[in-house]
Amino acid sequence: MKILIGLLLCMVFVIGGIYLYARFIEPKRLDITSHHISSESIGEELDGFKIIQFSDTHIGEDYSIEQLDELVQRINEVEPDLIVFTGDLIEDSSDFDKEDKVAESLSRLQAPYGTYAISGNREVGGAGISPYEGILAKAGINFLRNESITIDVNGESLVIVGLDDYMLGEPQPESAFAGVAAEDFTVTLVHEPDVVEDLKSYPFDLQLSGHSHGGQVRLPIIGDLYTPPLAEKYPVGRYEIEGGIKPITLYVNRGIGMARVPYRFLSIPEVSVFTLESEQD
């Protein structure tokens, strides 16, 4: 009997410990991951160029402005050349009144070649896209919605394509990729990762997505308990996609905040750092 009681007590402590970790510890951690992206489209001037991606902050009850301030500071410490945000800024924009504070915090992001953002399903839902556009404008962040922008890096072109959300928005890849040259190194920003299969006929090298939170709650051996629609085939991390006009690297960021439930387990919040490497002789 004593052995049984001991085992039950151990189970209670283990379960309680996992709960406390998933509820209060892991959500406040931050994993800054480093990745090297090589391509024949990367020339000498882009060699060593550093892009930072963050995603899915879901600011609200479970992710505060103070945490956002700390995140901005950590991103700036990496000294990126360019920053991208891949959607889902606020958890519920229809019940949120701190837009000015969010804009003030994001305005402190520092990158010589600018910060760029796209919409996620949270932006298109809720109160609609207008509050999000207002925050980005006040923060000095470039909003890309079915369009591309070409950045001149000492005479070499870096193209950023931004697509509208695929779940609730109106994505128009034909318009976004119009005029994009196959020889230029091109980064596609789109919230949902699985749509890479629909985009392979367009010329780009790197797709950065979020949406899945890396599963948010993962169990050993079992893996993800849940991933949302359009993040089921490619739920987390790096994938090499063949069969397109160009070889494509897809990276699915684990995001920062939480949705559905206020827990993270074995899916630490992530900021991704991509360093470009030239394959040209």
VENHUMO-V468380 format. One record per run of one state. SS is the DSSP state (@ for helix, = for strand, . for the rest). FROM is the first residue (numbers start at 0). LEN is the number of residues. If there is no record, write none. Layout:
# VENHUMO-V468380
ss=SS from=FROM len=LEN
ss=SS from=FROM len=LEN
This chain:
# VENHUMO-V468380
ss=. from=0 len=1
ss=@ from=1 len=27
ss=. from=28 len=2
ss== from=30 len=9
ss=. from=39 len=4
ss=@ from=43 len=3
ss=. from=46 len=3
ss== from=49 len=5
ss=. from=54 len=4
ss== from=58 len=2
ss=. from=60 len=2
ss== from=62 len=1
ss=. from=63 len=1
ss=@ from=64 len=13
ss=. from=77 len=4
ss== from=81 len=4
ss=. from=85 len=4
ss== from=89 len=1
ss=. from=90 len=2
ss=@ from=92 len=3
ss=. from=95 len=3
ss=@ from=98 len=8
ss=. from=106 len=8
ss== from=114 len=3
ss=. from=117 len=3
ss=@ from=120 len=4
ss=. from=124 len=4
ss=@ from=128 len=11
ss=. from=139 len=2
ss== from=141 len=2
ss=. from=143 len=3
ss== from=146 len=7
ss=. from=153 len=2
ss== from=155 len=7
ss=. from=162 len=10
ss=@ from=172 len=4
ss=. from=176 len=8
ss== from=184 len=5
ss=. from=189 len=3
ss=@ from=192 len=7
ss=. from=199 len=6
ss== from=205 len=4
ss=. from=209 len=3
ss=@ from=212 len=3
ss=. from=215 len=1
ss== from=216 len=3
ss=. from=219 len=3
ss== from=222 len=2
ss=. from=224 len=12
ss== from=236 len=5
ss=. from=241 len=6
ss== from=247 len=5
ss=. from=252 len=12
ss== from=264 len=1
ss=. from=265 len=4
ss== from=269 len=9
ss=. from=278 len=3
